[in-house]
């Protein structure tokens, strides 16, 4: 099981990232796309990444906006798995 990260580690990571925020025990980011189809293409990329990592985020699709939430539930918060997933998600899109 991955260990929950301490506050300093999470804040340090967030300070280096654009758009990611903390919402309770999750990392969250909202992405905006030009069309619904673009949103779905992005979600499919995220699904592929998540399956590869065997770590699946919460995904909320609202037309051209996609909100991603990452948390390691069995650890009770944010772990290295979430940071890795978030980094890979950012690489999957040019939307920052």
Helices and strands as residue ranges (DSSP letters): H 7-15, E 21-23, E 26-32, H 36-53, E 58-62, E 65-70, G 73-75, H 80-91
